[in-house]
């Protein structure tokens, strides 16, 4: 009997190891989200100090995410993922020790948050690029849906809830110690990833490089940082659905991330008269909404109108945020966050699969990093402005702006990029026609699935990209600076 669509990726051993370690790590990240907030408060901090720590993490992510994407295309992704988890363990372990001994200061948290942001900058592109190497194309939606299911449950629900209980029952240092144990376990599990299948990038970075043969340099030469970056940026600018989605994401981050990350704990305290347990539970409700929606999305094919569904989910799902600043009822606020979490996850599962299916494989790490960079470029600004803005204007006005601007921008992006026509001309809802052989390795299965689904489109994109980068490299660089 065939396994349910959402569970198909678990047939592959490398995926089982990777997703197990990821689950443990994101549970720890969820605990850190709450432990860090109340650790700052225990040190006497308020919205401004919390903005400082949150901004440090955002700066680390944005400053290094382009380098992380190039690294994901040029060096072993397995080693990148393990190194990032080791760095997370070192940072959280140090903060835990300082906190337990009473030596922790605000600048320690700020520096640690910066390093965690840098680690995320290298992890996300490597994770996005490694999935198509260990899974066939028809299982990518299910894999992204499984991550989208686990991330809300563990990072937004279980992790924050456990940390909230630890903070309320014991103290913030104990919650931080719990986070360090999670990263230690994840680090051990990640070392079980098979070396023979994952050490060499599948994009031509090392060795023969059939996928990267379109590069104007020799197959064995090391391309420069600027050349690799220009190649990814050129593809993004010439791809309207990608460019306009990133423009929308950039503005949505500016209006949404700061209020949720920095101001929501004070909405709970001042409007609902709640404590850390209530804050953690509200994050859990948002996580449950995301988990349910991700699992549902993973259980079906990609919708035929996948771009429309993606932007509609993100845009309409932001509307409830408009009223967060005036809500004084716990269940109403919980319902608003449930809707926001559910619709956000639907869009994210489709988006991750869309990148893996329509972006040429040898560019996937760089496009993923550009996705994070452009999407999160204004995150430090949002974090830094939220606290001071709340001292000048009412919190309800800040949330109102977030809930109104994002839906309007989703409509603009949909029509500016002609997405209604694009999604019909490039359907992704068909199953692959090629069947992998019984003895095929995971990487070979992934290549077979990719070629069966979008081989001609990807190869055409690579050939056109190589020609344009060779002839118009300097013009592309000037265009990027202007954009």
N, C-alpha and C positions, 0 to 999 in steps of 0.2 A: 504494500500500500504506500502510495506516494506521501511524503511528508507535507504538512501544511506549508504554503508558500512562505510564510514568515519564518519558518524554522529551517529552510533549505540550507542557509549558510553554515549551519552547525555540522553538516556532513564533512566539512574540511577541517583537518586537525589544526593547521596554523591559525585559522579563524577562531577556533575554540580557545586556543591559548591567548590570542590577542584580545578577544572580547572579555575573557575572564579578568585579565590584568586591567583592562580599561574600566570594567565595572567597579573593581576595588578602588582604583585611582579616583574615579569621578565621585564615588561615595565619600572619599576623603576630601575632595574639593568642595562637596556640598557641606560637609562639616566645617571646613575652613571659612566658608562664606559667613556663617553665623559666629563662629569662634572669634574671627578677626574683628567683627563689629563690636562684640562685647569685651574683647580684649582692649580695643581702643577706648571704649567707654570706661573700663576699669582703670585705665591710665589717666582718666580725667578728661578725655577728649569728647568733642561734640561733632556737629555736622562738618565743620571746617577741617578738623583733624581726620575725620573719616574720609573726606574728599581727598586729602593729601595721600593717604595710604592707597585708596582705590585708584587715584590718578597715577601713582608710581607703577602699579601693575599694568595699567593701560599703556603707559609710556614704554615700558619694557616690551610689551607685545607689539605695539605699532612700530617701534624703532628697529626691531629685528625680524619682523615677519617676512620681509622680502628676502633677506639672507636665508631664512629658514626654508622658503620655497625653493631657492636655488640649490640649497644643500640637499633637499629631498630629491631633486632631479640628478644630483651629481655624486652623492655618497650613499653608502648602504643605509636604507631606511630603518632596518632593524636596529642598527647601532644608534641612530639618532633617537629612536623612541626609548631605548634602554637608558641612554645618557640623560635624557630629559627627566625620566623617572628618578634616576639617581640624584640629579640636582634638586628635584623637589624634596626628596628624602632628606638631603643635607640641610636645606633651608628650614623646613618645618621642624626637623630635629633640633636645630640650633635655637629656633624661637621657643620651642617647648622647654629646652633646658634653661634658657634665660628667664622664661616666665615662671617656671617652677622654683627657681632660686631667688626670685624677686629682683632680678637685675635687668629685666626687660624695659626698654625705653621706646618712645614713639619712633625714633629714627631706625631702630632695629626692625620694627614692623614695616616701615617704609622701604628699607633696603631689601628685606625679604620679599615683599610684594613685587618689587621691581624684578628680582631674579626669577620669581615664579612667572611673571609676564614674559620674560625672555624665553623661558622653557616652553611656554605655550606657543610662542612664535615658531619654534622648531618642531613641536609635536604635531600640530594640526595639519600642516602641509604633508608631512611624512605619513601620517595616518590616512589622509585622503588618497595619497598616491599608492599606498601599499595595498589597499583593498582590491583594486582591479587586478593585482598581481596574484592574489591568493583565492579569488573567487571568479566564476564565470559571470558574464555580463547580466544574465537573467536573474542572478541572485543579489545584485547590487542594491536594488530597491529594498529588498528584505533586510539586507545588512544595515543599510542606512536607517531603515525603520526600527530595527532592533536597537541600534544605538540611540535613536530618538526616543525609544520606549524606556530604555534603561537610564538615560541621562536625566530626564525629569524625575523618575522614581527615586534614583539614588542621589543625584546632585541637587535637585530642587525639593525633594520630599523627605526621603529617609535620612540622608546626611544632615540637612538642617534640623530635622526634628530631633535626631539623636543628640546633635550638638546643643540644641536649645535645652534639652533635659539635663545634659551634663553641666551646662553653664548655670542653670537655675538650681540644680541639686548640689553641685560641687563648686566649680569656679571655671572661668575661661581657660586657665592653664591646663586643666584636665581635658577640656575639649581639644586643645591644640595637641596634647599628647596623643589623643585618639587619632588625630589626623596623621601624625607621624607614623603610627603603627600601620595605617592603611597604605601609605606610600612604601613602607618597607615590604609589605606583602606583595604589592603590585610589582615592585622591582625584582623580587625573587621569581615571580611567575613569568615576567617578560623574558628572563634569561632562558626559558624553555623554548622560545621561538627557534625554529630550525635554521641553522646557518646555511645549509646547502641550497635552500630555495629563496632566501631573502637577502643575502649579503650583497649581491650585485644589482644595481638599479636596472630596470627593464627598459630604459630609454636610450641606450647607446652611450651612456656616460662612461661606462667602463667596458673596454673590449670592443667587440665587433660593432654593436650599436646600429642594428638595422633600423630601428625606429628613429634614431637621431641622425640618420645619414643625410637628411636634408640640410644639415648645418653647413654653412659656408666654410667651416674649418675642417681639417682632417679628422677622421673618425677617432684617432687616438689622442688628439690635442685637447688640452684643457681650455675651455672657453672662458673668457673673462666675465667678471661679475656684470659689467655694463652690457656686454653682448647678450648674456642670458636674460637680463632684465628687459632689454629692448625687445627681444623676441617675444616674451610674454606680454608686454604692454602693447606691442603692435597687434597681436592677435585679439586682445581685449578691445582695443579701439575699433577694429574692423568688424566686431561681432556685436550688433545692436542689442540683442536680448541680454547679453552679458554686461555690456557697458551700462545700459539703463537700469538694470537690476542693482548694480553696484552703486549707481548714483542714488537710487531710492534708499538703499541700505545705509549709505553714508549719512543721509539726512535723518533717517529714523533713529540711528544710533545717537545723533546729537540731541534729539528731543526725548528719547525714551530711556537710554541706559542710565544716565545720571540720576534722574528722578527715582527710578526703581532701586538702584543700588545704594544711593546715598540718603534719599528722603523717605523711603518706605518705612524704615525702622522708627522714624519720628512720627509718621502718620499713625502707626500702631500705638506708640506711646501717648501721643497728644490727643488723637481723635477717638481711639478705642480704649484708651487707658489700659493697654496690655503690656506684657513683659516679653522676655525672650521666647517663652514657650508659644505665645500667640503669634509672634513674628515667624518663628520656625514653622508653625502649623500653616500659616498663610502661604509660605513658600512651598510647603508640601502640597497644598491644594492646587497651586499652579503647576507643580510637577505632575500630579496625577492627571490633570487635564492634558498635559503634553504627552504623557505616556499612553493614555487611551487613544489619543489621536494618531500617534506614531504607529502603534500596533495596528490600528485599523488601516492606515495608509500602506503599511508593509504587507498587508494581507490581500491586496488587490493589485492589478496592473496599474501602471502609470495612467492617469486620465488622458484622454485624447487631447483635451485642452489644458495641458499641464502648465503652461505659462500663465494662463488666466486663473486657474485654480490656485497656483502658488501666490500670485500677487493679491488676489482677492482674499485669500486666507490671512496674509500679513496685514493688508490694509484694513479690512473690516474687523479683524481681531484686535486692532489698536483702539477702536472706538470706546470700549469700556473704560480705558484709562482716563478719559476726559472727566469722569465723575469721581475718580479715586480721592481727590483732594477734598471732597465735601461729604464723603461717606462716613457715617458714624455708627453703622451697623456691621457687625462682624460678618454675618452671612452674606450680605450684599457685596461687601468687599471680596469675600472669598469667591463668590460667583463670578465677579468681574475678572479676577485673576485666573480662575479656571478657564474661562473663555479665551483669555489672552494666551495662556499656556497651550491650549489645544490648537488654536489656529496657527500659532507660531510654529509648532512642531510639524503640522501638515506641510507648511511651506518649506521648512528646513529639510525634511525627508525628500521632497521632490527636488529641491535645489541641489542637494548633495549628489543625487542620482543623475541629475541633468549634467552637472560638471563631468562626472565620470563617464557618461555616455556620449557627450557631444564634443568634449575637448580632446584634441589629439593626445595620445598617451604620453609622449615625450615632453609635453608642456604642462601636464596635470599638476605637478608640484608647484610650478611657478604661478599658474593660474589660481590655484588654491591659495597661495600666499598673497597674490594680488587681491583676491576676494577678501581675505582678512584685512589686508592693509587698507584698501579703499573703504571697505565697510566700516572699519574701526578707526579710521584716521581721525575722526572727531570725537572718539570715545574719551581721550584724556581731557579734551575741552569740555565735554558734557559732565564728566566727573568733577572737574575743577570748578565749573560754574554753578553746579547744583547747590552746593552748600552756601556760598555767598549769595546766590540768587534768592534763596529762601530767607535770607536776612533782610532782603529789600522788597520782594513781592510775596503775596500769599502763596502757600504751597498749592492751593486749589487751582490757581491760575497757571502754574507750571505744568500740572497734570492735564489741564484743559488743552493747552497748546500741543502737548504730546498726542492726545487723542484725536485731534482735528487735523494736524498737518500730515501725519503719516497716511491716512486713507486718501487724502487728496493727491499726494505724491504718487501713490500706487496707480491711480487712474492716469496720471500724466505719463508715467513710465510705460504703461501698457500700450498706449496709443503712439507715443513718440518712437518706440522701437518696432512698431508694426507687429507686435507679438501675436495678435489674432491670426495673421496670415502666416507668420513664421512657424507656429506650432503645428499648422496643418501641412505645411510644406516639408516639415521634418518630424514625422511621427515617431514616437518611441514606445507605443503601446503594443507592438507586435512581439511575440516570442521569437527567439533566435531560430533560424532554420537549420543551422549546422549543429550536429551532435558531436561532442568530444568523444574520443576513443576511450575505452574502458580503462586503459592504463595511463591516461594522460595525467601529467603533474598539474598541481593547482595553477601554476603560472601559465602552462600551455592551455588549460581549460579557459582561463581568463582571456587569453589572446584569441582563442577560437570563437568565444562568445562575442568579443568585441568586433572581430572581423565580420562575423555573420550579421551583426546588427548595424554597425556604422563604419565598416572598413573603408568603403569608397569615399565617404564624406571625410573621414579622418585623414586618409592619404592625400586627398585633394587639398585639404586645408594645410597639410605639412608642406606640399610642393609649392603652393602659392605663398605660404609664409616664408619659406626659404628664399624664394625669388625676391620678395619685397624687402626682406631684411638685408639681402645682399645689395640691392639697388638703391634702396631708400632709407638706409639705417639712420643717417644724420637727420633726415626730415622727420622720421618717426620720433627721434629723441627730442627734436624741437617741439613736435606736437604734444608730446607727453608733458613737457615743461609748461606749455601754454595751458593744457587741460588742468 
